[in-house]
Amino acid sequence: MRKRDQEKFRKILTQQRESILRNAQRALGGDMNLDPDDFPDEIDTASSEVGLAFIGRLRERERGLMNKITAALEKIDGGEYGACESCGEDIGVKRLEARPVAELCIDCKSQQEKLERGMG
């Protein structure tokens, strides 16, 4: 992969990481607390708990994405970014533009998904 492309993806990945960190800061700022005195009945409390559970799942997904972003940035630093972890071929700029944290080329990813569908 060309140096210019690597720098473009470094910028994209860094922006994604910063966005996730901003969201996490907002969550720590008070979005995720539950005071029983704020809700007059059990339905309001249950509704709020469902909302908090949903936010928790989003945070978990963001944590996974953050790990992938960190790994992708390390690959850029090591000169390995853009190579398929399965076959070693280039992943392709268009695929990386769609999913900068992609670890597999489209052929290997398709094969992996077929295997997963067969097992599931």
Secondary structure, 3 states (H helix, E strand, C coil): CCHHHHHHHHHHHHHHHHHHHHHHHHHHHHHCCCCHHHCCCHHHHHHHHHHHHHHHHHHHHHHHHHHHHHHHHHHHHHCCCCECCCCCCECCHHHHHHCCCCCCCHHHHHHHHHHHHHHC
